[in-house]
Every structure is written in C-alpha cells, then in structure tokens.
Amino acid sequence: MNSDDTDGDSCGVTGSTFPSQDELLDELANVCLSPTEHQRIKDVVNRDLVEIKGYNRRYLSVGAGGTTGAATRRKIVYDLLNDRTNPPAIAFRLEEYGLTRDEIRLWVRAFDILCGRATHIVAVIEDFDGGYVWEMGLLFAPSYREKAWVLKRRYEDSQRERSKYKNGMAASHVELLLTGPRCYEWSDEGELRDAVGEIP
C-alpha cells in the first residue's frame, strides 16, 4: 500500500460541507420526490431486489469511490465480503445503481433503501474528506447503527492521522461508530483483510 497516495471521492462533497446528523436525518425524512424521481428510485433499487433477498448475508459497502487508492482498498473489502459462501453472501454499493451527479438529491433516499436491504453495512474510511462521509452520518439512525461495521485506517504518523481526520464536525457525528465494538483499525492491506475477517 502506498501511504502517500492522495485519495478522493467522486461524489464532489467536501468535508467542509458535511451536514450535521440532524440535517442528514431531516433530509432523509423530508425527501419529497416528484413522480418522475420516485419512479427513477424504484427503477434503480428494484432491479436486483430478488437477487439480493436470496442471500443470508447482504453487505452494503460504504467508502471512497472513483479510481483512488482508497477506492481500491474498499474494493478489496467488497470482494472479500462478496466471495463469502458460508452463509451465502452478496456485497453491493450505492454507485452500482447508476445514479448520476445530477441526481445527487436521490442518493440519500436510495442509500436509505439499500441500508434497509442490508444485513451489514461496512464502511471503509481513510479520512473525513470524501463525499462518502455523509453516508457515515446517516448510519446514526438507530436501525442502521445496529448493523454498521467500520474499518478505519490508522496512520503511523500521528500528525498525518490528525490531518486525515481533522474535520471536527464529521468526527463528532461518527464518534460512536469509531469507538464502538464494531470498529476495527488497520494500517496496511494485510491488516485490512484481517479486519474484514472480524465481520460476521
């Protein structure tokens, strides 16, 4: 793993625009979709409903997207979860459902539905700078928190660790997830793979 890689996210939301927990949950509760948007959500999330429901374990993978080093490590986690056979498992990600940047207001609702379908929500985080951080905030809803698992990258250099997780607002809203019994830290790919093994 290259510890100096610069990882970003394709969502385009920066840490400085990360909404509060209350704002996220209000947004989720108050989404008012047009008939066209409602049909779009139905088309997007129902395309593989039967396939997903056929698995005993359904892992929603959360984290950096795009072509970054962080996204590559998240894909490792995704593949490890998706390859499980005892019990049969499937992994899926929000970006697989074809929502575009122009449809960003639909992402919260789609994420909500996918969280409901998941038996486990697995977040791979390496910083608080990516647009995926809003997903972490949504995991504070009690029904989500009960099935959320966090794989948090640990940096050997304490100054770098602070710089990667310096978004105080984001940190305050995910603190319980990061200090709870279902959070595992890792510093390299080997430890990341071991941490995945701790997730049932």
C-alpha positions in Angstrom: 0.0 0.0 0.0 1.3 3.4 -0.8 0.8 5.5 2.3 1.4 8.7 0.3 -1.4 8.3 -2.2 -3.9 11.1 -2.4 -7.3 9.7 -2.1 -10.5 11.5 -3.1 -14.1 10.7 -3.9 -16.2 11.1 -7.0 -19.2 12.5 -5.2 -17.8 16.0 -5.0 -19.0 16.8 -1.5 -16.1 18.1 0.7 -15.6 17.8 4.4 -16.4 21.4 4.9 -20.0 20.9 3.5 -20.7 17.8 5.6 -24.2 18.4 7.2 -25.0 17.7 10.8 -26.6 14.5 12.0 -29.9 16.2 12.4 -29.7 17.8 8.9 -29.0 14.4 7.4 -31.9 12.7 9.2 -34.2 15.6 8.4 -33.2 15.3 4.8 -33.9 11.6 4.8 -37.3 12.1 6.4 -38.3 15.1 4.3 -37.3 13.9 0.8 -40.2 14.9 -1.4 -39.7 13.3 -4.8 -41.6 14.2 -8.0 -43.4 11.3 -9.6 -40.6 11.0 -12.2 -38.0 10.9 -9.4 -40.0 8.4 -7.4 -40.2 6.1 -10.5 -36.4 6.6 -11.0 -35.7 5.4 -7.5 -38.0 2.4 -7.9 -36.3 1.5 -11.2 -32.8 1.9 -9.7 -33.2 0.0 -6.5 -35.6 -2.7 -7.5 -33.6 -4.0 -10.4 -32.0 -6.7 -8.3 -34.3 -7.0 -5.3 -34.9 -10.7 -5.9 -31.2 -11.4 -6.2 -30.2 -9.5 -3.0 -33.0 -11.0 -0.9 -31.8 -14.5 -1.8 -28.7 -14.2 0.3 -28.4 -14.7 4.1 -25.8 -12.0 4.3 -26.2 -8.8 2.4 -23.2 -6.4 2.8 -23.6 -2.7 1.8 -20.1 -1.4 1.1 -19.6 2.3 2.0 -16.5 4.4 1.3 -14.4 6.2 -1.3 -15.3 5.8 -4.9 -13.5 6.6 -8.2 -10.1 5.4 -9.1 -8.2 6.2 -6.0 -6.1 4.1 -3.7 -8.8 4.3 -1.0 -11.3 3.1 -3.6 -9.1 0.2 -4.5 -8.8 -0.9 -0.8 -12.6 -0.6 -0.4 -12.9 -2.9 -3.5 -10.7 -5.4 -1.7 -13.2 -5.4 1.2 -16.1 -5.6 -1.2 -14.6 -8.6 -3.0 -13.8 -10.4 0.3 -17.4 -10.0 1.5 -18.9 -10.8 -1.8 -16.9 -14.1 -2.0 -18.3 -15.5 1.2 -20.2 -18.7 0.9 -20.9 -19.8 4.4 -23.5 -18.5 4.7 -24.1 -17.3 1.1 -23.4 -13.6 0.8 -23.6 -10.7 -1.6 -22.0 -7.3 -1.5 -23.3 -4.2 -3.2 -22.5 -0.5 -3.4 -24.6 2.6 -4.0 -22.6 3.6 -7.1 -23.6 0.3 -8.7 -27.1 1.6 -9.1 -26.4 4.1 -11.8 -27.3 7.4 -10.1 -25.5 10.4 -11.6 -24.1 13.5 -10.1 -27.2 15.4 -11.4 -29.3 13.0 -9.3 -27.5 13.7 -6.1 -30.7 14.5 -4.2 -31.9 11.0 -4.9 -28.8 9.4 -3.4 -30.0 9.8 0.2 -33.2 8.1 -0.5 -31.5 5.3 -2.4 -29.0 4.9 0.3 -31.8 4.6 2.9 -33.4 1.8 0.9 -30.2 -0.1 0.4 -29.4 0.2 4.2 -32.8 -1.4 4.8 -31.9 -4.3 2.5 -28.5 -4.9 4.0 -27.9 -7.2 6.9 -24.5 -5.5 7.4 -23.3 -2.0 6.4 -19.5 -2.0 6.1 -17.8 1.4 5.9 -14.1 1.6 4.9 -12.7 5.0 5.8 -9.3 6.6 5.4 -10.1 10.2 6.1 -13.0 12.6 6.6 -12.5 14.5 3.3 -14.6 12.3 0.9 -18.2 12.8 -0.1 -18.9 9.4 1.3 -18.7 10.9 4.8 -22.4 11.9 4.7 -23.2 8.2 4.5 -21.4 7.7 7.8 -23.6 10.4 9.3 -26.7 8.6 8.1 -25.6 5.5 9.9 -26.5 7.2 13.2 -30.2 6.3 12.6 -30.7 3.6 15.2 -31.8 0.9 12.8 -28.6 1.5 10.7 -26.2 1.8 13.7 -27.1 -1.7 14.8 -25.7 -3.3 11.6 -22.9 -0.8 10.9 -19.2 -2.0 10.9 -16.3 0.4 10.4 -12.9 -0.4 9.1 -10.9 2.7 9.9 -7.4 3.3 8.6 -4.8 4.1 11.2 -1.7 6.2 10.2 1.6 5.6 11.9 2.5 9.2 11.9 0.3 11.0 14.4 0.4 14.3 12.6 -0.8 12.7 9.4 -3.5 10.9 11.4 -4.8 14.2 12.7 -4.7 15.8 9.3 -6.7 13.0 7.7 -9.4 13.1 10.4 -9.3 16.8 11.1 -12.9 17.5 10.1 -14.3 18.1 13.6 -17.9 18.2 12.5 -17.6 14.9 10.8 -15.7 13.4 13.7 -18.4 14.5 16.2 -21.1 12.7 14.2 -19.3 9.4 13.7 -17.6 9.2 17.0 -19.8 6.4 18.3 -19.2 4.4 15.2 -15.5 4.9 15.5 -15.3 4.0 19.2 -17.9 1.2 19.3 -17.3 -2.6 19.4 -17.7 -2.9 15.6 -14.9 -0.6 14.6 -11.6 -2.1 13.6 -8.4 -0.2 12.8 -5.9 -1.2 10.1 -2.7 0.3 8.7 -1.9 -1.9 5.7 -3.7 -4.2 3.3 -2.9 -7.3 5.4 -4.5 -5.8 8.5 -7.4 -4.6 6.4 -8.0 -8.2 5.2 -7.8 -9.4 8.8 -10.3 -6.8 9.9 -12.8 -8.0 7.3 -12.5 -11.4 8.9 -13.9 -10.0 12.1 -17.2 -9.0 10.4 -19.7 -11.9 10.7 
